[in-house]
Amino acid sequence: MKLAVLGLLLLVSLTSALCPRGCSCSHDDLLSVKCDGAALRSIPILLNPQIRSLSLAGNQIARLDVDHLRLYSNLEYLDLSGNRIREIPAHVFQSLQKLKVLRLGGNNVTVLERDAFVGLYQLQSLDLGGNKIERVNVNTFADLGQLYFLNLSANSLHFVAPSAFQGLRLVSELDLSGNKLDAVPRALFAPLATLRQLDLSSNLIAELPSGAFASLSQLATLDLGRNVLGSVADGAFNGLVSLKSLNLSDNMLRRIPSKSLTSLTELEVLDLSFNSFSELPTSAFDGLSSLKRLVLAHLQNLRAVHMNAFSGLFKLLELDLSRCPLLEAIDEHAFEQPNLLRSLNLSHNRLSYLSHRLLDWEQLEALQLAGNPWNCDCDLLRFLPATVRRLHVPNVVCAKPEAVQGRAVAKLSATFCTDFSATAMSAVVVGALLTVLSLLLCILFCLRSHFSCLQPGKDEANTSRTPLYGRQTLLDSLTYEKSDLLSNKCFISSNPSPVGSQHDDDDYYSTVRTPTVYESKYAFYQQHLPMPVAPPMPPMVPPPNYPPPPSAVDESYRIVAQYPVPITEL
């Protein structure tokens, strides 16, 4: 009995020695050891030599010892990320011919030796991200014929040799993001015929030459976001016949690279956000017949979306056109196939109006309209409130007119628009009728005034009209003002007297005469009607003592009258 107890204690002691403090060891079929964050300074040497998985992430290992790694030739998974490794010696992994996953990210590696990965014939995934690697030399990965994933992101790469990826005949995913690459050499990706995902984001790439990706016929995802792209050559994307997703966001593009995009007939997702477009011209995306999702958010200079800007997008389902602070209007004919759109984000723009003809609002499944100064006129209220309520769209508020300012669009209805329109229409109709009536009255008055003087025979036919005053009354006085006693008649004045004439002036200065046709009538009226008495003469005012006229006789000068003559007598 005592011997059995001693044997058990010995077995427990031996097991503890094989699994260091801070590690967890599994003795099942996986035979894995996990020593993450155990403050280890080197690779443990007393582990089970049959282990297949070893994780040493987050320790303080600064050096890779080839003798230590040789102890675990059955390893298939090795994680050395988050340590202090500065270099990867040549042939250090030569004994790990069964290794499939190697993680070396988050270290301080600055140089990749040419033979650093010799012997890793079965390696499928290699992670070198988050180091300080500056260069990738020729044939660095030549022995990695089974590799399908390579991560070189978040390094300091500014140079990659044209044949650096020679031998990577099965690689399907390559991550070069977060480096300092300023160009894409045409031959760089030539060996990667099987590549399906390529990430070149967060570099310093300023332009894309024609044919840069011509050999990548199987590429499905290309990320070029967060670079400094100012131009894209017309044939830059030639050869990408299988491309499904393209990210060109956060660059310095001033126009849509329409000619470059034309060849991407299989593209389904396109992100052009955070660029400097000022407009979306007609047929900007022509040729992208398979596109389903288009992101145009955060375009700080975008002001206009023109007619047929989205023409050719026969399968477009989702459009993000949000956070464009200068965008005030979208042409109502911007879409060629509006019935297919299912998701639309127009939030945080400067839009005040949307046309009901823009798209089929009843087919939408998701809609965002918050943060716009909506003008809730009749055209908008006829279709938008119902759509907002159906899709539960939040924060859609009217900015004008004043009658509905600050009110939620969802709480308004077409009834308000109908009442408002009826009142406005009534006012317009009444105003128009009054205006027309006023114009007609003015025209009639002008015509009457005009013809009253052009037709003197009109008064002759009216024999029943009684004159207000007789001829004698009109001519009784030469000095008393009688303009207020005259009726509205046409008068005929006598010919002016010749200058310097010696004839009597009496007939000349009695210039107000009635037509001769009335003289017989006046005689009749004077016999049967009482004549009005002329108003009394005003007291005679002695004339002022003017100086005598010059003694010299001037033929052009004569005394008109001895007494002042009223204006009606002239």
Legacy VTK file of the C-alpha trace (Angstrom):
# vtk DataFile Version 3.0
C-alpha trace
ASCII
DATASET POLYDATA
POINTS 570 float
0.000 0.000 0.000
2.783 2.376 0.920
4.571 1.611 -2.358
1.490 2.572 -4.360
1.230 5.904 -2.587
4.887 6.645 -3.178
4.493 5.801 -6.873
1.533 8.148 -7.211
3.438 10.999 -5.586
6.379 10.407 -7.916
4.075 10.559 -10.976
2.534 13.846 -9.837
5.995 15.329 -9.264
7.150 14.258 -12.719
4.042 15.756 -14.373
4.590 19.074 -12.611
8.160 19.188 -13.855
7.005 18.733 -17.462
4.468 21.600 -17.271
6.109 24.838 -16.030
4.385 27.235 -13.653
1.956 29.497 -15.448
1.350 26.967 -18.220
-1.547 24.701 -18.946
-0.786 21.316 -20.436
-3.150 18.930 -22.125
-2.349 15.240 -22.360
-5.182 14.273 -24.649
-4.830 13.539 -28.332
-4.081 17.220 -29.037
-1.043 17.269 -26.779
-1.086 21.045 -26.411
0.771 23.365 -24.063
-0.270 26.940 -23.442
2.136 29.249 -21.617
0.738 32.665 -22.609
1.889 35.496 -20.323
3.977 33.200 -18.111
6.974 35.601 -18.068
9.174 33.002 -19.767
12.529 34.175 -21.107
13.194 31.156 -23.304
11.429 28.202 -24.861
10.877 25.490 -22.207
12.892 22.298 -22.790
11.149 19.914 -20.383
7.852 19.705 -22.186
6.497 16.518 -23.683
8.449 16.078 -26.945
5.301 14.740 -28.618
3.312 17.952 -28.249
1.636 19.264 -31.389
0.590 22.728 -30.223
2.715 25.198 -28.294
1.652 28.756 -27.433
4.229 31.072 -25.871
2.556 34.409 -26.632
3.104 37.448 -24.427
6.330 36.361 -22.779
9.808 37.864 -22.638
11.577 35.615 -25.111
14.258 37.612 -26.947
16.092 34.877 -28.842
15.132 31.822 -30.866
17.333 28.800 -30.059
17.474 26.174 -32.803
18.394 23.450 -30.253
15.324 24.139 -28.148
12.992 24.004 -31.135
14.580 20.750 -32.357
13.107 19.011 -29.297
9.555 19.404 -30.625
9.684 18.103 -34.170
6.005 17.102 -34.116
4.775 20.660 -33.674
1.986 21.755 -36.011
1.141 25.045 -34.263
3.680 27.465 -32.757
2.763 30.898 -31.374
5.655 33.197 -30.443
3.799 36.493 -30.865
4.142 39.383 -28.433
7.681 38.634 -27.330
10.977 40.495 -27.749
12.487 38.605 -30.658
14.819 40.795 -32.726
15.913 38.400 -35.446
15.030 35.117 -37.075
18.255 33.147 -37.632
18.728 31.102 -40.780
17.538 27.477 -40.557
16.128 28.026 -37.065
12.907 26.202 -37.988
14.525 23.528 -40.139
13.522 20.670 -37.797
9.836 21.684 -37.711
8.864 20.090 -41.007
5.328 19.334 -39.790
4.623 22.899 -38.715
1.490 24.386 -40.329
0.942 27.622 -38.366
3.707 29.987 -37.253
2.895 33.227 -35.446
5.719 35.737 -34.952
3.726 38.962 -34.836
4.274 41.759 -32.327
8.017 41.307 -31.953
10.988 43.506 -32.838
12.198 41.748 -35.973
13.881 44.174 -38.368
15.453 41.857 -40.956
14.256 38.700 -42.666
17.175 36.467 -43.570
16.981 34.725 -46.909
16.980 31.216 -45.353
14.960 32.089 -42.271
12.092 29.765 -43.218
13.977 26.879 -44.759
12.469 23.498 -43.901
8.909 24.713 -43.333
7.579 22.726 -46.245
4.131 22.171 -44.715
3.632 25.707 -43.425
0.230 27.116 -44.349
0.006 30.313 -42.277
2.775 32.778 -41.439
2.145 35.869 -39.320
4.908 38.491 -39.236
2.701 41.496 -38.536
3.531 44.179 -35.997
7.300 43.984 -36.314
9.817 46.496 -37.631
10.713 44.828 -40.902
11.927 47.340 -43.493
12.769 45.141 -46.478
11.724 41.863 -48.031
14.541 40.431 -50.105
14.572 38.055 -53.042
13.340 34.479 -52.447
12.700 35.059 -48.750
9.697 32.734 -48.890
10.936 30.377 -51.605
10.500 27.176 -49.508
6.935 27.962 -48.449
5.224 26.186 -51.307
2.174 25.244 -49.187
1.639 28.692 -47.683
-1.840 30.170 -48.159
-1.768 33.068 -45.643
1.019 35.652 -45.251
0.757 38.638 -42.929
3.344 41.418 -43.199
1.116 44.204 -41.874
2.103 46.965 -39.428
5.787 46.876 -40.267
8.066 49.526 -41.730
8.290 48.071 -45.212
9.383 50.574 -47.816
10.882 48.070 -50.246
9.741 44.678 -51.479
11.915 42.987 -54.077
10.081 42.192 -57.341
10.668 38.445 -56.835
10.204 38.461 -53.069
7.094 36.305 -53.358
8.623 33.792 -55.725
7.594 30.260 -54.793
4.308 31.209 -53.087
2.248 29.312 -55.612
-0.702 28.634 -53.263
-1.007 31.881 -51.325
-4.608 33.086 -51.231
-4.323 35.936 -48.701
-1.599 38.589 -48.436
-1.671 41.453 -45.943
0.735 44.352 -46.564
-1.278 47.016 -44.754
0.200 49.581 -42.394
3.573 49.912 -44.070
5.424 52.623 -45.965
5.069 51.373 -49.519
4.754 54.246 -51.984
4.354 52.284 -55.205
2.987 49.040 -56.604
5.509 47.515 -59.045
3.855 45.756 -61.966
5.790 42.499 -61.443
5.442 42.350 -57.669
2.369 40.137 -57.616
3.124 38.129 -60.749
3.974 34.886 -58.833
0.723 35.061 -56.818
-1.631 33.600 -59.392
-3.859 32.043 -56.699
-4.195 35.175 -54.572
-7.790 35.944 -53.535
-7.334 38.666 -50.875
-4.840 41.528 -51.028
-4.636 44.263 -48.407
-2.524 47.319 -49.292
-4.318 49.762 -47.015
-2.607 52.374 -44.825
0.449 52.811 -46.994
1.812 55.776 -48.937
0.741 54.705 -52.420
0.121 57.809 -54.543
-0.794 56.265 -57.894
-1.742 52.995 -59.512
-0.096 52.209 -62.844
-1.873 50.438 -65.639
-1.719 46.657 -65.298
-0.578 46.704 -61.662
-2.751 43.687 -60.857
-2.975 42.083 -64.286
-1.804 38.644 -63.096
-4.325 38.374 -60.244
-7.163 36.774 -62.159
-8.515 35.053 -59.028
-8.366 38.069 -56.727
-11.721 38.624 -55.001
-10.894 41.352 -52.443
-8.609 44.365 -52.897
-8.137 46.955 -50.168
-6.396 50.214 -51.138
-7.943 52.368 -48.443
-6.101 54.981 -46.387
-3.425 55.721 -48.949
-2.669 58.988 -50.742
-4.030 58.018 -54.142
-4.543 61.055 -56.326
-4.967 59.258 -59.622
-5.776 55.820 -60.923
-4.620 54.836 -64.404
-7.366 53.812 -66.803
-6.115 50.213 -66.964
-5.093 49.871 -63.326
-7.678 47.174 -62.617
-7.333 45.264 -65.856
-7.164 41.531 -65.300
-9.208 41.548 -62.087
-11.977 39.531 -63.666
-12.997 37.891 -60.359
-12.868 40.934 -58.095
-15.878 41.161 -55.759
-14.849 43.880 -53.290
-12.784 47.042 -53.830
-11.917 49.574 -51.146
-10.624 52.977 -52.311
-11.741 54.901 -49.243
-9.772 57.592 -47.434
-7.638 58.666 -50.361
-7.226 61.931 -52.269
-9.283 61.158 -55.355
-10.989 64.223 -56.850
-13.056 62.385 -59.442
-14.625 58.979 -59.781
-12.159 56.718 -61.665
-14.934 55.657 -64.027
-12.716 54.376 -66.825
-10.684 52.287 -64.395
-13.787 50.711 -62.893
-15.420 49.785 -66.187
-13.612 46.442 -66.435
-14.822 45.252 -63.006
-17.948 43.531 -64.233
-18.066 41.111 -61.251
-17.601 43.757 -58.546
-20.251 43.608 -55.805
-18.927 46.015 -53.135
-17.278 49.405 -53.754
-16.176 51.807 -51.020
-15.223 55.352 -52.109
-15.838 57.147 -48.830
-13.516 59.825 -47.409
-12.415 61.187 -50.781
-12.567 64.649 -52.369
-15.292 64.232 -54.990
-17.261 67.430 -55.641
-19.913 65.746 -57.777
-21.209 62.412 -58.978
-21.473 62.874 -62.746
-23.718 61.050 -65.169
-22.754 57.380 -65.664
-20.110 57.595 -62.946
-20.370 53.857 -62.286
-21.216 52.631 -65.744
-20.108 49.042 -66.292
-20.501 47.874 -62.689
-23.487 45.749 -63.574
-23.006 43.367 -60.614
-22.551 45.992 -57.903
-24.758 45.420 -54.855
-23.296 47.750 -52.219
-21.930 51.264 -52.795
-20.425 53.377 -50.001
-20.018 57.123 -50.645
-19.983 58.390 -47.067
-17.944 61.271 -45.627
-17.404 63.077 -48.938
-16.659 66.519 -47.539
-16.734 68.319 -50.910
-19.681 66.577 -52.545
-22.323 69.077 -53.679
-24.357 67.432 -56.434
-25.603 64.060 -57.600
-26.467 64.431 -61.275
-29.052 62.753 -63.447
-28.283 59.071 -64.116
-25.313 59.196 -61.758
-26.091 55.618 -60.746
-27.002 54.354 -64.190
-25.821 50.860 -65.040
-26.143 49.648 -61.434
-28.807 47.100 -62.246
-28.317 45.061 -59.049
-27.656 47.803 -56.510
-29.283 46.937 -53.172
-27.524 49.196 -50.671
-26.345 52.811 -50.951
-24.598 54.776 -48.215
-24.509 58.485 -49.099
-24.269 59.825 -45.553
-22.276 62.584 -43.842
-21.666 64.756 -46.895
-22.098 68.206 -45.301
-22.386 70.140 -48.594
-24.817 67.826 -50.366
-28.081 69.748 -50.850
-29.845 67.940 -53.679
-30.092 64.618 -55.471
-31.458 64.620 -58.994
-34.779 62.818 -59.107
-33.512 60.777 -62.059
-30.244 59.724 -60.407
-31.203 56.039 -60.495
-31.779 54.055 -63.634
-33.227 51.027 -61.825
-34.734 52.463 -58.624
-36.948 49.476 -57.819
-34.074 47.237 -56.662
-32.703 49.422 -53.869
-33.389 48.005 -50.403
-31.207 50.072 -48.067
-30.557 53.828 -48.294
-28.563 55.990 -45.885
-28.860 59.756 -46.476
-28.269 60.874 -42.908
-26.320 63.971 -41.869
-26.272 65.796 -45.186
-27.769 69.181 -46.099
-30.729 67.749 -47.964
-34.014 69.620 -47.742
-35.976 67.885 -50.477
-36.441 64.423 -51.972
-38.542 63.556 -54.977
-41.051 60.729 -54.775
-39.757 59.729 -58.214
-36.213 59.144 -56.911
-36.907 55.480 -56.163
-39.627 53.046 -55.178
-40.033 54.030 -51.529
-42.387 51.164 -50.783
-39.674 48.605 -51.612
-37.153 49.997 -49.117
-36.294 47.835 -46.127
-33.897 50.214 -44.341
-33.736 54.018 -44.427
-31.693 56.664 -42.581
-32.581 60.371 -42.955
-31.552 61.984 -39.661
-29.566 65.212 -39.519
-31.016 66.957 -42.590
-32.916 70.311 -42.731
-36.054 68.913 -44.355
-38.448 71.284 -46.102
-41.773 69.622 -45.354
-43.716 70.904 -48.338
-46.621 69.122 -49.961
-44.461 67.077 -52.321
-42.457 65.670 -49.418
-45.416 65.030 -47.146
-47.312 63.067 -49.766
-44.949 60.080 -49.489
-42.277 60.504 -46.792
-44.299 60.352 -43.525
-45.775 56.977 -44.442
-42.327 55.616 -45.339
-40.780 56.925 -42.114
-43.505 55.324 -40.028
-43.331 52.001 -41.857
-39.549 51.662 -41.446
-39.393 53.293 -37.972
-36.845 55.857 -39.162
-35.662 57.965 -36.180
-34.915 61.692 -35.899
-36.474 62.942 -39.136
-37.512 66.528 -38.285
-38.909 69.399 -40.367
-36.799 72.579 -40.562
-39.359 74.574 -42.571
-41.937 75.970 -43.200
-42.562 77.650 -39.868
-45.934 75.954 -39.475
-44.238 72.576 -38.944
-40.737 73.611 -37.871
-39.315 71.200 -35.300
-42.050 68.618 -35.783
-41.285 64.983 -36.531
-42.099 63.969 -40.078
-43.582 60.725 -38.798
-46.321 62.687 -36.995
-47.407 64.575 -40.105
-49.671 63.317 -42.833
-51.050 64.155 -46.255
-54.132 65.677 -44.558
-52.070 68.605 -43.362
-50.715 69.067 -46.854
-54.235 68.902 -48.356
-55.669 71.527 -45.993
-52.697 73.780 -46.464
-52.854 73.396 -50.242
-56.615 74.106 -50.400
-56.231 77.325 -48.421
-53.277 78.448 -50.469
-55.023 77.588 -53.718
-58.160 79.519 -52.725
-56.089 82.572 -51.937
-54.284 82.287 -55.249
-57.529 81.930 -57.225
-59.197 84.894 -55.509
-56.138 87.038 -56.035
-55.973 86.084 -59.700
-59.657 86.904 -60.268
-59.328 90.281 -58.587
-56.288 91.071 -60.676
-58.054 90.164 -63.930
-61.141 92.182 -62.965
-59.033 95.224 -62.141
-57.263 94.993 -65.464
-60.555 94.766 -67.356
-61.944 97.824 -65.587
-58.808 99.795 -66.366
-59.004 98.802 -70.032
-62.682 99.774 -70.296
-62.077 103.127 -68.645
-59.185 103.909 -70.965
-61.197 102.949 -74.039
-64.133 105.098 -72.994
-61.939 108.129 -72.337
-60.193 107.678 -75.662
-63.317 107.409 -77.832
-65.237 110.208 -76.069
-63.013 112.795 -77.739
-62.538 111.003 -81.048
-66.324 110.813 -81.756
-67.829 114.387 -81.630
-70.957 113.238 -83.485
-71.926 111.215 -80.441
-73.201 114.312 -78.617
-75.109 115.450 -81.716
-77.153 112.281 -81.717
-78.073 112.759 -78.083
-80.727 115.479 -78.574
-82.265 114.950 -75.185
-79.284 116.186 -73.265
-79.784 119.552 -71.629
-76.735 121.818 -71.415
-75.930 123.108 -68.000
-75.510 126.691 -69.115
-76.413 128.745 -72.134
-73.985 130.393 -74.448
-74.659 133.810 -73.053
-73.847 132.662 -69.531
-70.545 131.280 -70.643
-69.579 134.501 -72.359
-70.927 137.075 -69.898
-67.694 137.841 -68.141
-64.108 138.003 -69.171
-62.742 138.366 -65.704
-64.588 135.846 -63.508
-63.288 132.286 -63.230
-65.998 129.848 -64.422
-64.040 126.664 -65.022
-66.060 124.832 -62.368
-69.273 125.640 -64.265
-68.208 124.131 -67.564
-69.578 120.740 -68.554
-67.371 118.009 -69.971
-67.507 118.979 -73.642
-65.156 119.320 -76.553
-64.489 122.944 -77.510
-63.264 124.470 -80.706
-60.966 127.450 -80.430
-60.748 130.136 -83.094
-57.645 130.782 -85.089
-55.116 132.979 -83.333
-54.970 136.567 -84.316
-52.006 137.607 -86.368
-49.277 139.393 -84.509
-49.521 143.130 -84.734
-53.080 143.047 -86.173
-55.119 146.270 -85.925
-58.429 144.363 -85.730
-60.654 144.435 -82.705
-59.596 141.840 -80.101
-63.049 141.154 -78.691
-63.733 138.085 -80.826
-60.227 136.809 -80.383
-60.241 136.756 -76.601
-63.704 135.226 -76.361
-62.148 131.966 -77.410
-64.492 129.539 -75.665
-67.140 128.647 -78.224
-69.635 125.911 -78.494
-70.103 124.185 -81.825
-72.486 125.954 -84.158
-74.748 122.980 -84.207
-75.892 123.829 -80.692
-76.938 127.453 -81.395
-80.437 126.549 -82.523
-80.855 124.284 -79.533
-79.702 126.955 -77.137
-82.308 129.323 -78.435
-84.982 126.734 -77.702
-83.730 126.053 -74.215
-83.351 129.784 -73.431
-86.999 130.329 -74.270
-88.386 127.452 -72.197
-85.920 127.082 -69.359
-84.929 129.594 -66.756
-81.456 130.808 -67.245
-79.142 130.521 -64.294
-78.066 133.748 -62.819
-74.406 134.494 -63.151
-72.611 134.767 -59.863
-71.916 138.272 -58.690
-68.827 139.925 -59.921
-66.025 140.131 -57.419
-65.055 143.609 -56.374
-62.861 145.331 -58.831
-59.301 145.517 -57.706
-57.483 148.481 -59.124
-54.643 147.395 -61.303
-51.157 147.896 -60.023
-49.276 150.917 -61.166
-46.921 149.281 -63.645
-44.351 151.411 -65.474
-45.419 152.458 -68.923
-44.318 150.309 -71.833
-41.362 151.398 -73.897
-42.028 154.223 -76.279
-40.544 152.454 -79.244
-43.131 150.563 -81.219
-42.393 146.855 -81.409
-44.425 144.954 -83.974
-44.172 141.753 -81.936
-45.445 143.456 -78.785
-49.061 144.357 -78.098
-51.215 144.743 -75.037
-53.296 141.627 -74.703
-55.975 143.058 -72.415
-56.551 145.854 -70.077
-57.744 143.572 -67.307
-56.499 140.179 -66.168
-58.088 137.426 -68.208
-59.058 134.121 -66.537
-57.273 131.061 -67.741
-60.530 129.668 -69.062
-60.762 132.551 -71.510
-57.334 131.948 -73.056
LINES 1 571
570 0 1 2 3 4 5 6 7 8 9 10 11 12 13 14 15 16 17 18 19 20 21 22 23 24 25 26 27 28 29 30 31 32 33 34 35 36 37 38 39 40 41 42 43 44 45 46 47 48 49 50 51 52 53 54 55 56 57 58 59 60 61 62 63 64 65 66 67 68 69 70 71 72 73 74 75 76 77 78 79 80 81 82 83 84 85 86 87 88 89 90 91 92 93 94 95 96 97 98 99 100 101 102 103 104 105 106 107 108 109 110 111 112 113 114 115 116 117 118 119 120 121 122 123 124 125 126 127 128 129 130 131 132 133 134 135 136 137 138 139 140 141 142 143 144 145 146 147 148 149 150 151 152 153 154 155 156 157 158 159 160 161 162 163 164 165 166 167 168 169 170 171 172 173 174 175 176 177 178 179 180 181 182 183 184 185 186 187 188 189 190 191 192 193 194 195 196 197 198 199 200 201 202 203 204 205 206 207 208 209 210 211 212 213 214 215 216 217 218 219 220 221 222 223 224 225 226 227 228 229 230 231 232 233 234 235 236 237 238 239 240 241 242 243 244 245 246 247 248 249 250 251 252 253 254 255 256 257 258 259 260 261 262 263 264 265 266 267 268 269 270 271 272 273 274 275 276 277 278 279 280 281 282 283 284 285 286 287 288 289 290 291 292 293 294 295 296 297 298 299 300 301 302 303 304 305 306 307 308 309 310 311 312 313 314 315 316 317 318 319 320 321 322 323 324 325 326 327 328 329 330 331 332 333 334 335 336 337 338 339 340 341 342 343 344 345 346 347 348 349 350 351 352 353 354 355 356 357 358 359 360 361 362 363 364 365 366 367 368 369 370 371 372 373 374 375 376 377 378 379 380 381 382 383 384 385 386 387 388 389 390 391 392 393 394 395 396 397 398 399 400 401 402 403 404 405 406 407 408 409 410 411 412 413 414 415 416 417 418 419 420 421 422 423 424 425 426 427 428 429 430 431 432 433 434 435 436 437 438 439 440 441 442 443 444 445 446 447 448 449 450 451 452 453 454 455 456 457 458 459 460 461 462 463 464 465 466 467 468 469 470 471 472 473 474 475 476 477 478 479 480 481 482 483 484 485 486 487 488 489 490 491 492 493 494 495 496 497 498 499 500 501 502 503 504 505 506 507 508 509 510 511 512 513 514 515 516 517 518 519 520 521 522 523 524 525 526 527 528 529 530 531 532 533 534 535 536 537 538 539 540 541 542 543 544 545 546 547 548 549 550 551 552 553 554 555 556 557 558 559 560 561 562 563 564 565 566 567 568 569
